[in-house]
Amino acid sequence: MGFLIIVFGAVSCSFYSKDAYLEDFASFVTEVEQNYQSYSEEDWLNADQKYEEYVGETYNNFRAELTNDDKKQVGKLKTKFQTVKIKHEAGQIMDDVSDGINQLQGVMEEVIEIINNQ
């Protein structure tokens, strides 16, 4: 006896509904909000790709079916995702600045030591 396994790799399957799209998009954004601090760069690439599918092709597939309230919900989800992404990128910038400050401090300490030993 064989089993039929269906994998939804693309969110634009013909059995996929507007409501399922909105629920899946909301779940995706919630997952990113809850876990972004532990995301690797690969995780972010995957999240960005999935986000682009939700706001691009899949959105366009259901655009005609979306009510004004649905479109507002999509707008809110887009804003939440972009806000989390900005938080992540700001954290990366702060890490880079911190590294630079520490390196500069090391340079200054070495320069002072060299000057004092002459």
PyMOL CGO cylinders between C-alpha atoms (Angstrom):
from pymol import cmd
from pymol.cgo import CYLINDER

trace = [
    CYLINDER, 0.00, 0.00, 0.00, 1.49, 3.32, -1.00, 0.3, 1, 1, 1, 1, 1, 1,
    CYLINDER, 1.49, 3.32, -1.00, 1.09, 6.68, 0.62, 0.3, 1, 1, 1, 1, 1, 1,
    CYLINDER, 1.09, 6.68, 0.62, 0.58, 9.96, -1.13, 0.3, 1, 1, 1, 1, 1, 1,
    CYLINDER, 0.58, 9.96, -1.13, 2.71, 12.69, 0.37, 0.3, 1, 1, 1, 1, 1, 1,
    CYLINDER, 2.71, 12.69, 0.37, 1.90, 16.26, -0.52, 0.3, 1, 1, 1, 1, 1, 1,
    CYLINDER, 1.90, 16.26, -0.52, 4.48, 18.90, 0.22, 0.3, 1, 1, 1, 1, 1, 1,
    CYLINDER, 4.48, 18.90, 0.22, 3.60, 22.55, -0.12, 0.3, 1, 1, 1, 1, 1, 1,
    CYLINDER, 3.60, 22.55, -0.12, 6.87, 24.01, -1.32, 0.3, 1, 1, 1, 1, 1, 1,
    CYLINDER, 6.87, 24.01, -1.32, 5.17, 26.92, -2.97, 0.3, 1, 1, 1, 1, 1, 1,
    CYLINDER, 5.17, 26.92, -2.97, 2.38, 28.78, -1.31, 0.3, 1, 1, 1, 1, 1, 1,
    CYLINDER, 2.38, 28.78, -1.31, 0.42, 29.26, -4.52, 0.3, 1, 1, 1, 1, 1, 1,
    CYLINDER, 0.42, 29.26, -4.52, -1.09, 25.78, -4.74, 0.3, 1, 1, 1, 1, 1, 1,
    CYLINDER, -1.09, 25.78, -4.74, -4.57, 25.70, -6.29, 0.3, 1, 1, 1, 1, 1, 1,
    CYLINDER, -4.57, 25.70, -6.29, -6.03, 24.29, -3.04, 0.3, 1, 1, 1, 1, 1, 1,
    CYLINDER, -6.03, 24.29, -3.04, -4.53, 27.12, -1.03, 0.3, 1, 1, 1, 1, 1, 1,
    CYLINDER, -4.53, 27.12, -1.03, -7.12, 29.65, 0.13, 0.3, 1, 1, 1, 1, 1, 1,
    CYLINDER, -7.12, 29.65, 0.13, -7.01, 33.35, 0.92, 0.3, 1, 1, 1, 1, 1, 1,
    CYLINDER, -7.01, 33.35, 0.92, -7.66, 32.62, 4.59, 0.3, 1, 1, 1, 1, 1, 1,
    CYLINDER, -7.66, 32.62, 4.59, -4.87, 30.02, 4.70, 0.3, 1, 1, 1, 1, 1, 1,
    CYLINDER, -4.87, 30.02, 4.70, -2.53, 32.54, 3.08, 0.3, 1, 1, 1, 1, 1, 1,
    CYLINDER, -2.53, 32.54, 3.08, -3.32, 35.16, 5.72, 0.3, 1, 1, 1, 1, 1, 1,
    CYLINDER, -3.32, 35.16, 5.72, -2.96, 32.63, 8.56, 0.3, 1, 1, 1, 1, 1, 1,
    CYLINDER, -2.96, 32.63, 8.56, 0.32, 31.25, 7.18, 0.3, 1, 1, 1, 1, 1, 1,
    CYLINDER, 0.32, 31.25, 7.18, 1.74, 34.74, 6.65, 0.3, 1, 1, 1, 1, 1, 1,
    CYLINDER, 1.74, 34.74, 6.65, 0.77, 35.72, 10.22, 0.3, 1, 1, 1, 1, 1, 1,
    CYLINDER, 0.77, 35.72, 10.22, 2.33, 32.53, 11.64, 0.3, 1, 1, 1, 1, 1, 1,
    CYLINDER, 2.33, 32.53, 11.64, 5.51, 33.16, 9.66, 0.3, 1, 1, 1, 1, 1, 1,
    CYLINDER, 5.51, 33.16, 9.66, 5.83, 36.73, 10.95, 0.3, 1, 1, 1, 1, 1, 1,
    CYLINDER, 5.83, 36.73, 10.95, 5.16, 35.59, 14.53, 0.3, 1, 1, 1, 1, 1, 1,
    CYLINDER, 5.16, 35.59, 14.53, 7.85, 32.92, 14.20, 0.3, 1, 1, 1, 1, 1, 1,
    CYLINDER, 7.85, 32.92, 14.20, 10.36, 35.48, 12.94, 0.3, 1, 1, 1, 1, 1, 1,
    CYLINDER, 10.36, 35.48, 12.94, 9.45, 37.90, 15.75, 0.3, 1, 1, 1, 1, 1, 1,
    CYLINDER, 9.45, 37.90, 15.75, 9.97, 35.22, 18.37, 0.3, 1, 1, 1, 1, 1, 1,
    CYLINDER, 9.97, 35.22, 18.37, 13.19, 33.72, 16.99, 0.3, 1, 1, 1, 1, 1, 1,
    CYLINDER, 13.19, 33.72, 16.99, 15.05, 36.40, 15.03, 0.3, 1, 1, 1, 1, 1, 1,
    CYLINDER, 15.05, 36.40, 15.03, 17.73, 36.89, 17.68, 0.3, 1, 1, 1, 1, 1, 1,
    CYLINDER, 17.73, 36.89, 17.68, 18.98, 33.36, 17.14, 0.3, 1, 1, 1, 1, 1, 1,
    CYLINDER, 18.98, 33.36, 17.14, 18.79, 33.46, 13.32, 0.3, 1, 1, 1, 1, 1, 1,
    CYLINDER, 18.79, 33.46, 13.32, 21.92, 32.75, 11.34, 0.3, 1, 1, 1, 1, 1, 1,
    CYLINDER, 21.92, 32.75, 11.34, 22.59, 34.56, 8.08, 0.3, 1, 1, 1, 1, 1, 1,
    CYLINDER, 22.59, 34.56, 8.08, 21.20, 31.51, 6.25, 0.3, 1, 1, 1, 1, 1, 1,
    CYLINDER, 21.20, 31.51, 6.25, 18.04, 31.70, 8.37, 0.3, 1, 1, 1, 1, 1, 1,
    CYLINDER, 18.04, 31.70, 8.37, 17.67, 35.36, 7.36, 0.3, 1, 1, 1, 1, 1, 1,
    CYLINDER, 17.67, 35.36, 7.36, 18.16, 34.53, 3.68, 0.3, 1, 1, 1, 1, 1, 1,
    CYLINDER, 18.16, 34.53, 3.68, 15.42, 31.90, 3.96, 0.3, 1, 1, 1, 1, 1, 1,
    CYLINDER, 15.42, 31.90, 3.96, 13.12, 34.27, 5.88, 0.3, 1, 1, 1, 1, 1, 1,
    CYLINDER, 13.12, 34.27, 5.88, 13.67, 37.03, 3.32, 0.3, 1, 1, 1, 1, 1, 1,
    CYLINDER, 13.67, 37.03, 3.32, 12.88, 34.64, 0.47, 0.3, 1, 1, 1, 1, 1, 1,
    CYLINDER, 12.88, 34.64, 0.47, 9.73, 33.39, 2.17, 0.3, 1, 1, 1, 1, 1, 1,
    CYLINDER, 9.73, 33.39, 2.17, 8.67, 36.97, 2.96, 0.3, 1, 1, 1, 1, 1, 1,
    CYLINDER, 8.67, 36.97, 2.96, 9.11, 37.95, -0.69, 0.3, 1, 1, 1, 1, 1, 1,
    CYLINDER, 9.11, 37.95, -0.69, 6.86, 35.04, -1.71, 0.3, 1, 1, 1, 1, 1, 1,
    CYLINDER, 6.86, 35.04, -1.71, 4.17, 36.18, 0.75, 0.3, 1, 1, 1, 1, 1, 1,
    CYLINDER, 4.17, 36.18, 0.75, 4.21, 39.82, -0.38, 0.3, 1, 1, 1, 1, 1, 1,
    CYLINDER, 4.21, 39.82, -0.38, 4.89, 39.12, -4.05, 0.3, 1, 1, 1, 1, 1, 1,
    CYLINDER, 4.89, 39.12, -4.05, 3.52, 36.28, -6.12, 0.3, 1, 1, 1, 1, 1, 1,
    CYLINDER, 3.52, 36.28, -6.12, 1.24, 34.79, -3.47, 0.3, 1, 1, 1, 1, 1, 1,
    CYLINDER, 1.24, 34.79, -3.47, -0.22, 38.17, -2.54, 0.3, 1, 1, 1, 1, 1, 1,
    CYLINDER, -0.22, 38.17, -2.54, -0.90, 38.84, -6.21, 0.3, 1, 1, 1, 1, 1, 1,
    CYLINDER, -0.90, 38.84, -6.21, -2.62, 35.45, -6.56, 0.3, 1, 1, 1, 1, 1, 1,
    CYLINDER, -2.62, 35.45, -6.56, -5.15, 36.41, -3.86, 0.3, 1, 1, 1, 1, 1, 1,
    CYLINDER, -5.15, 36.41, -3.86, -5.23, 40.17, -4.38, 0.3, 1, 1, 1, 1, 1, 1,
    CYLINDER, -5.23, 40.17, -4.38, -8.67, 40.17, -6.03, 0.3, 1, 1, 1, 1, 1, 1,
    CYLINDER, -8.67, 40.17, -6.03, -10.12, 38.14, -3.13, 0.3, 1, 1, 1, 1, 1, 1,
    CYLINDER, -10.12, 38.14, -3.13, -8.68, 40.28, -0.34, 0.3, 1, 1, 1, 1, 1, 1,
    CYLINDER, -8.68, 40.28, -0.34, -10.99, 42.66, 1.46, 0.3, 1, 1, 1, 1, 1, 1,
    CYLINDER, -10.99, 42.66, 1.46, -9.81, 46.06, 2.65, 0.3, 1, 1, 1, 1, 1, 1,
    CYLINDER, -9.81, 46.06, 2.65, -9.43, 44.57, 6.14, 0.3, 1, 1, 1, 1, 1, 1,
    CYLINDER, -9.43, 44.57, 6.14, -7.35, 41.71, 4.70, 0.3, 1, 1, 1, 1, 1, 1,
    CYLINDER, -7.35, 41.71, 4.70, -5.11, 44.22, 2.95, 0.3, 1, 1, 1, 1, 1, 1,
    CYLINDER, -5.11, 44.22, 2.95, -4.70, 46.14, 6.21, 0.3, 1, 1, 1, 1, 1, 1,
    CYLINDER, -4.70, 46.14, 6.21, -3.69, 42.88, 7.89, 0.3, 1, 1, 1, 1, 1, 1,
    CYLINDER, -3.69, 42.88, 7.89, -1.10, 42.26, 5.16, 0.3, 1, 1, 1, 1, 1, 1,
    CYLINDER, -1.10, 42.26, 5.16, 0.21, 45.80, 5.68, 0.3, 1, 1, 1, 1, 1, 1,
    CYLINDER, 0.21, 45.80, 5.68, 0.55, 45.20, 9.41, 0.3, 1, 1, 1, 1, 1, 1,
    CYLINDER, 0.55, 45.20, 9.41, 2.36, 41.89, 8.82, 0.3, 1, 1, 1, 1, 1, 1,
    CYLINDER, 2.36, 41.89, 8.82, 4.74, 43.56, 6.38, 0.3, 1, 1, 1, 1, 1, 1,
    CYLINDER, 4.74, 43.56, 6.38, 5.47, 46.29, 8.94, 0.3, 1, 1, 1, 1, 1, 1,
    CYLINDER, 5.47, 46.29, 8.94, 6.09, 43.77, 11.73, 0.3, 1, 1, 1, 1, 1, 1,
    CYLINDER, 6.09, 43.77, 11.73, 8.52, 41.76, 9.57, 0.3, 1, 1, 1, 1, 1, 1,
    CYLINDER, 8.52, 41.76, 9.57, 10.41, 44.85, 8.42, 0.3, 1, 1, 1, 1, 1, 1,
    CYLINDER, 10.41, 44.85, 8.42, 10.62, 46.14, 12.01, 0.3, 1, 1, 1, 1, 1, 1,
    CYLINDER, 10.62, 46.14, 12.01, 12.15, 42.87, 13.20, 0.3, 1, 1, 1, 1, 1, 1,
    CYLINDER, 12.15, 42.87, 13.20, 14.56, 42.92, 10.29, 0.3, 1, 1, 1, 1, 1, 1,
    CYLINDER, 14.56, 42.92, 10.29, 15.63, 46.47, 11.19, 0.3, 1, 1, 1, 1, 1, 1,
    CYLINDER, 15.63, 46.47, 11.19, 16.17, 45.40, 14.81, 0.3, 1, 1, 1, 1, 1, 1,
    CYLINDER, 16.17, 45.40, 14.81, 18.37, 42.55, 13.59, 0.3, 1, 1, 1, 1, 1, 1,
    CYLINDER, 18.37, 42.55, 13.59, 20.36, 44.81, 11.28, 0.3, 1, 1, 1, 1, 1, 1,
    CYLINDER, 20.36, 44.81, 11.28, 20.75, 47.45, 14.01, 0.3, 1, 1, 1, 1, 1, 1,
    CYLINDER, 20.75, 47.45, 14.01, 22.08, 44.74, 16.30, 0.3, 1, 1, 1, 1, 1, 1,
    CYLINDER, 22.08, 44.74, 16.30, 24.59, 43.73, 13.63, 0.3, 1, 1, 1, 1, 1, 1,
    CYLINDER, 24.59, 43.73, 13.63, 25.70, 47.34, 13.25, 0.3, 1, 1, 1, 1, 1, 1,
    CYLINDER, 25.70, 47.34, 13.25, 26.12, 47.70, 17.01, 0.3, 1, 1, 1, 1, 1, 1,
    CYLINDER, 26.12, 47.70, 17.01, 28.22, 44.53, 17.09, 0.3, 1, 1, 1, 1, 1, 1,
    CYLINDER, 28.22, 44.53, 17.09, 30.42, 45.90, 14.29, 0.3, 1, 1, 1, 1, 1, 1,
    CYLINDER, 30.42, 45.90, 14.29, 30.78, 49.26, 16.07, 0.3, 1, 1, 1, 1, 1, 1,
    CYLINDER, 30.78, 49.26, 16.07, 31.64, 47.49, 19.33, 0.3, 1, 1, 1, 1, 1, 1,
    CYLINDER, 31.64, 47.49, 19.33, 34.30, 45.41, 17.55, 0.3, 1, 1, 1, 1, 1, 1,
    CYLINDER, 34.30, 45.41, 17.55, 35.73, 48.55, 15.97, 0.3, 1, 1, 1, 1, 1, 1,
    CYLINDER, 35.73, 48.55, 15.97, 35.86, 50.36, 19.32, 0.3, 1, 1, 1, 1, 1, 1,
    CYLINDER, 35.86, 50.36, 19.32, 37.61, 47.40, 20.95, 0.3, 1, 1, 1, 1, 1, 1,
    CYLINDER, 37.61, 47.40, 20.95, 40.15, 47.25, 18.13, 0.3, 1, 1, 1, 1, 1, 1,
    CYLINDER, 40.15, 47.25, 18.13, 40.74, 50.99, 18.34, 0.3, 1, 1, 1, 1, 1, 1,
    CYLINDER, 40.74, 50.99, 18.34, 41.24, 50.69, 22.08, 0.3, 1, 1, 1, 1, 1, 1,
    CYLINDER, 41.24, 50.69, 22.08, 43.84, 47.97, 21.43, 0.3, 1, 1, 1, 1, 1, 1,
    CYLINDER, 43.84, 47.97, 21.43, 45.62, 50.19, 18.91, 0.3, 1, 1, 1, 1, 1, 1,
    CYLINDER, 45.62, 50.19, 18.91, 45.67, 53.11, 21.36, 0.3, 1, 1, 1, 1, 1, 1,
    CYLINDER, 45.67, 53.11, 21.36, 47.00, 50.94, 24.19, 0.3, 1, 1, 1, 1, 1, 1,
    CYLINDER, 47.00, 50.94, 24.19, 49.76, 49.64, 21.94, 0.3, 1, 1, 1, 1, 1, 1,
    CYLINDER, 49.76, 49.64, 21.94, 50.68, 53.15, 20.75, 0.3, 1, 1, 1, 1, 1, 1,
    CYLINDER, 50.68, 53.15, 20.75, 50.81, 54.39, 24.36, 0.3, 1, 1, 1, 1, 1, 1,
    CYLINDER, 50.81, 54.39, 24.36, 52.99, 51.42, 25.37, 0.3, 1, 1, 1, 1, 1, 1,
    CYLINDER, 52.99, 51.42, 25.37, 55.36, 52.05, 22.45, 0.3, 1, 1, 1, 1, 1, 1,
    CYLINDER, 55.36, 52.05, 22.45, 55.61, 55.75, 23.35, 0.3, 1, 1, 1, 1, 1, 1,
    CYLINDER, 55.61, 55.75, 23.35, 56.24, 54.99, 27.02, 0.3, 1, 1, 1, 1, 1, 1,
    CYLINDER, 56.24, 54.99, 27.02, 59.00, 52.48, 26.22, 0.3, 1, 1, 1, 1, 1, 1,
    CYLINDER, 59.00, 52.48, 26.22, 61.04, 54.93, 24.15, 0.3, 1, 1, 1, 1, 1, 1,
]
cmd.load_cgo(trace, "trace")
